[in-house]
Amino acid sequence: MTGIFKSPVQKRLRLNTLNLEGDRQADLTVHGGQDKAVYAYPSEHYSAWKKELWDVELPWGAFGENFSTEGLLEKDVCLGDRYSVGSAEVVVTQPRLPCFKLNLKFDRDDLIKRFLSSRRTGFYLRVLREGEVGVWDKIELVERDENHVTIADALKIYLGELESSELLERALNVKYLSASWRGEFSQLK
């Protein structure tokens, strides 16, 4: 079972604490839960993937995302940043780490490795306030986390490319850092 197969919808959907209406995470041991209720992926990355995966159709949602975003890149979005979308409010909790189902979906053995090394991973969101969302709703910054740890920075920490312990400390100070990543980062101290 998998929830990676997504297709665009045109109607408004309820965004609940654990998922988006009509979406279910198949393997709750590694997907889902409050810290990974919604997966956001920058639409800007599609052009690069279309060049790399020229023989594959890539409609919106191809990477399993719930939200195909615009203007929210890993180098700019920070852990703990809060956003409003529709009548809901969400917060950034962690980067996405691809699982074997990405390889299966695209029928390639190398896509997980390519996805992670590209640093075009997208990020997960926790729902702070349930509400309704729709395809053209703006995703607007409500509050920037004071620790300023970008998704790109979090990936550097995770991949052992830490340049200073100060960045690790700031990451651990992010209130909404997912529990699993907090555990991983705590082991690096």
C-alpha positions, 0 to 999 in steps of 0.5 A: 500500500502507498499514498504516493500516487496523487492527482490534482483536485479543483475543489476545496478540501478539509485540512485536518490535523493528520491529513488532507481530506481524501488522502491517507498515509499507508505506512504510519511507521514512517509517514504521517502523524501530526509532524508529517500531515502535509507534504509540500513540494516546490513547483519550481523543481519540476522543470529540473526533473523534467530535464532529468526524467525526460521520458516520464510524465510529471503532472502536479503531485508526481512526487507525492506532495499534497501541496505543489507550492510556488516561491517556497524553496528549501533555501528560504523556508525555515523549520518552525515557519508558520503559514496560513493557507485558506482558513488553515494554519500550518508550520514547517517541521522537517525536510522530506526524506524519500523512501523506496516507494519513490523508486517504485513509482518511477520504476527506477533504482536510483531516484531516492539517491538522486532526489536526496542529492539534488536537495530538492526534497520539499518539506513537511507541515504540521497543521496548527489550525484545521480549515479548508484549502483550495488549489489557488489559495495563497500560502502566506508567511504568518511568522518566521521562526526566530532560529532561522534554520532553513530546510537546506540547513536541516538537510546539511545537518542530517547528511553530516555536513554540519559546519558549526555546532551553533546551527545544530543548537539553533535547530534543536531550539525550533519548537516545531522540529519534528520529534523524529528529527529532534531525536536524530539531531540530539544524537549529534550533540 
